[in-house]
C-alpha cells in the first residue's frame, strides 16, 4: 500500500500519483516487488507528498520482466487517467 499522499501544488504531480497507484495495483496483482527510489522515496516518507513531475522506482530485473508481461496484456493500462 502506498503511503497517504497530500498533493503538492503541481498539476503534473496528480498524474504521477495516479500512475503510481496503477503501478501499485499491477504489482500487487502480479506479486511484483518494487520500491520508490531517490527523491520520490524521500518526499513520500518525510513529507507525505510527491513534489515532482516524475517518479523514481526500482525493482529487480525478474520483477521488471513480470511487469512488462503484465502490462502487455493491456487490461490494466491507464485505468485511472
C-alpha positions as CSV (number, residue, x, y, z in Angstrom):
1,X,0.0,0.0,0.0
2,X,1.3,3.4,-0.9
3,X,1.7,6.0,1.9
4,X,-1.1,8.6,2.3
5,X,-0.2,11.4,-0.1
6,X,-1.0,15.1,0.4
7,X,-0.8,16.7,-3.0
8,X,1.8,19.3,-3.7
9,X,0.7,22.3,-5.8
10,X,1.8,20.9,-9.2
11,X,-0.8,19.6,-11.6
12,X,1.7,17.1,-13.0
13,X,2.1,15.5,-9.6
14,X,-1.6,14.5,-9.7
15,X,-0.9,12.3,-12.7
16,X,2.3,10.9,-11.1
17,X,0.3,9.8,-8.1
18,X,-2.4,8.2,-10.3
19,X,0.3,6.3,-12.2
20,X,2.0,5.2,-9.0
21,X,-1.4,3.9,-7.8
22,X,-1.9,2.0,-11.0
23,X,1.6,0.6,-10.8
24,X,1.0,-0.5,-7.2
25,X,-2.2,-2.3,-8.3
26,X,-0.5,-4.1,-11.1
27,X,2.4,-5.1,-8.9
28,X,0.1,-6.4,-6.1
29,X,-1.9,-8.5,-8.6
30,X,1.2,-10.0,-10.1
31,X,3.3,-10.4,-6.9
32,X,5.9,-7.9,-8.2
33,X,8.2,-6.2,-5.7
34,X,9.3,-2.6,-6.3
35,X,10.4,0.4,-4.2
36,X,10.2,4.1,-4.5
37,X,13.7,5.5,-5.1
38,X,15.6,8.7,-4.6
39,X,13.7,11.9,-4.2
40,X,10.4,10.2,-4.7
41,X,11.0,7.9,-1.7
42,X,12.4,10.7,0.5
43,X,9.5,13.1,-0.3
44,X,6.8,10.3,0.2
45,X,8.3,9.3,3.5
46,X,9.3,12.6,5.0
47,X,6.7,15.0,3.5
48,X,3.9,12.6,2.5
49,X,3.8,14.3,-0.9
50,X,5.0,13.8,-4.4
51,X,6.6,17.1,-5.3
52,X,7.8,16.3,-8.8
53,X,6.5,15.6,-12.3
54,X,8.2,12.2,-12.4
55,X,8.5,9.2,-10.1
56,X,11.6,7.1,-9.5
57,X,11.1,3.4,-8.8
58,X,13.5,0.5,-8.6
59,X,12.9,-3.3,-9.0
60,X,14.9,-6.4,-9.7
61,X,15.3,-7.5,-13.3
62,X,13.0,-10.5,-12.9
63,X,10.3,-8.3,-11.5
64,X,10.7,-5.9,-14.4
65,X,10.2,-8.7,-16.8
66,X,7.0,-9.7,-14.9
67,X,5.8,-6.1,-15.0
68,X,6.4,-5.9,-18.8
69,X,4.4,-9.1,-19.3
70,X,1.5,-7.9,-17.1
71,X,1.4,-4.5,-18.8
72,X,1.5,-6.1,-22.3
73,X,-1.9,-7.7,-21.5
74,X,-3.3,-4.2,-21.8
75,X,-6.2,-4.8,-19.4
76,X,-4.7,-2.6,-16.6
77,X,-3.2,0.3,-18.6
78,X,-4.4,3.8,-17.8
79,X,-7.5,2.9,-15.9
80,X,-7.1,6.0,-13.6
81,X,-6.3,8.5,-16.3
